[in-house]
Amino acid sequence: WGRWREILSHGRFKRRLSERDVESVCRAILVFCLLHYRGDPGVKSFIWDLISPPENGRARHLLNHAGLPSPVPRGRKGRRLKAQGALEAHKAEWVRRYNPDALFQDDGYKKHLKHHCNKVLLRVRLLSFLRQELLGDQAHKVLAGAAAT
């Protein structure tokens, strides 16, 4: 999340996209995945906080988020959670701008994304955890291509 320039340099897009376009598409993909996610509410809240647009022009501080370091429950017979609404009131405002149903026209792609949404969200969570917990302050050096020694 947040490496839009690298996505533009490695992606082969049909049209010319800006960094803002890539961010909007990524945000819409993750919103779609969140709407169809069946899993740990801690992971869901972490991803919501990660993709929420910055308030007052400042990014959120997610270092000690409850959904980041906790293990994801595995197995088929987990404890049942209370039914949750799809969107909370404060999230509904900005989600309308990134409406995945309007952005994604292809039903085949929606079906594919719905099938893999848990995997996508857990991978985003894992990459965020690796960046924050393992790389920490050295993340900018590693991402710039510094030597391992």
C-alpha positions in Angstrom: 0.0 0.0 0.0 1.4 3.4 -1.0 3.9 2.2 -3.6 2.0 3.6 -6.6 5.1 4.6 -8.6 6.4 1.0 -8.4 3.0 -0.4 -9.5 3.1 2.0 -12.5 6.6 1.0 -13.5 6.0 -2.8 -13.3 2.4 -3.0 -14.5 1.5 -3.3 -18.2 -1.7 -1.2 -18.4 -3.6 -0.6 -21.6 -4.1 3.1 -20.8 -1.8 5.7 -19.3 -2.6 5.9 -15.6 -1.5 8.4 -12.9 -0.5 7.5 -9.4 -3.9 8.8 -8.2 -5.6 6.4 -10.7 -3.6 3.4 -9.4 -4.5 4.3 -5.8 -8.2 4.6 -6.7 -8.2 1.2 -8.4 -6.3 -0.4 -5.5 -8.7 1.1 -3.0 -11.7 -0.1 -5.0 -10.3 -3.6 -5.2 -9.7 -3.7 -1.4 -13.2 -2.2 -0.7 -14.7 -5.0 -2.9 -12.7 -7.6 -0.9 -13.8 -6.1 2.4 -17.4 -6.3 1.4 -17.1 -10.0 0.7 -14.5 -10.9 3.4 -15.5 -13.7 5.8 -12.8 -13.7 8.5 -11.2 -12.1 11.4 -12.7 -8.7 12.3 -9.3 -7.5 13.4 -7.9 -8.0 9.9 -11.0 -6.3 8.4 -10.7 -3.3 10.7 -6.9 -3.0 9.9 -7.6 -3.0 6.2 -10.4 -0.4 6.6 -8.0 1.8 8.5 -5.2 1.3 6.0 -7.3 2.2 2.9 -9.3 5.0 4.5 -8.3 8.4 2.9 -6.2 10.5 5.1 -8.0 12.9 7.4 -6.8 16.5 7.5 -4.1 15.6 4.9 -2.3 13.3 7.3 -1.9 9.5 7.0 -3.1 7.3 9.9 -0.7 5.8 12.4 -1.1 2.0 12.2 2.0 0.8 14.1 0.1 -0.7 17.1 -3.1 -1.6 15.4 -4.9 -4.6 17.0 -5.5 -6.3 13.7 -1.9 -6.4 12.6 0.2 -8.7 14.8 -2.6 -11.0 16.0 -2.7 -14.5 14.4 -5.5 -15.2 11.9 -7.8 -18.0 13.2 -7.6 -21.1 11.1 -10.0 -24.1 10.8 -13.5 -24.7 9.7 -15.4 -24.4 13.0 -14.5 -21.1 14.5 -16.6 -19.2 16.9 -19.5 -17.4 15.3 -19.4 -13.7 15.3 -22.3 -11.3 15.5 -23.7 -10.1 12.2 -22.0 -7.0 11.1 -23.3 -4.3 8.8 -21.5 -4.1 5.5 -20.5 -0.4 6.0 -20.2 1.7 9.1 -21.6 5.2 8.9 -18.3 7.0 8.9 -16.9 4.7 6.2 -19.9 4.9 3.9 -19.1 8.5 2.8 -15.8 7.8 1.0 -16.7 4.3 -0.1 -19.3 5.7 -2.4 -16.6 7.4 -4.4 -14.8 4.1 -4.8 -17.8 2.0 -5.6 -16.4 -1.3 -6.9 -19.7 -2.3 -8.6 -19.5 0.8 -10.9 -15.8 0.5 -11.4 -15.6 -3.2 -12.2 -17.8 -4.0 -15.2 -16.7 -7.6 -15.9 -18.7 -10.2 -13.9 -16.0 -12.7 -14.4 -13.5 -10.5 -12.7 -15.9 -9.8 -9.8 -16.4 -13.5 -9.4 -12.6 -14.1 -9.4 -12.0 -11.3 -6.9 -14.8 -12.6 -4.7 -13.3 -16.0 -4.7 -9.9 -14.7 -3.7 -10.8 -11.8 -1.4 -9.7 -13.5 1.8 -6.3 -14.3 0.3 -5.9 -10.7 -1.0 -6.7 -9.1 2.3 -4.4 -11.5 4.3 -1.6 -10.8 1.9 -1.9 -7.1 2.2 -2.0 -7.5 6.0 1.1 -9.7 5.9 3.1 -7.2 3.7 2.1 -4.4 6.0 3.2 -6.4 9.0 6.6 -7.2 7.4 7.2 -3.6 6.4 6.3 -2.2 9.9 7.6 -4.9 12.2 10.7 -6.3 10.4 11.9 -3.4 8.2 10.7 -0.6 10.5 12.8 2.5 10.2 15.0 0.9 7.5 12.1 0.4 5.1 12.9 3.4 2.9 16.5 2.1 2.5 15.4 -1.4 1.6 12.8 -0.2 -0.9 15.5 2.0 -2.5 17.6 -1.1 -3.2 20.2 -1.0 -0.4 22.6 -3.9 -0.1 21.8 -6.6 2.5 25.1 -6.3 4.3 
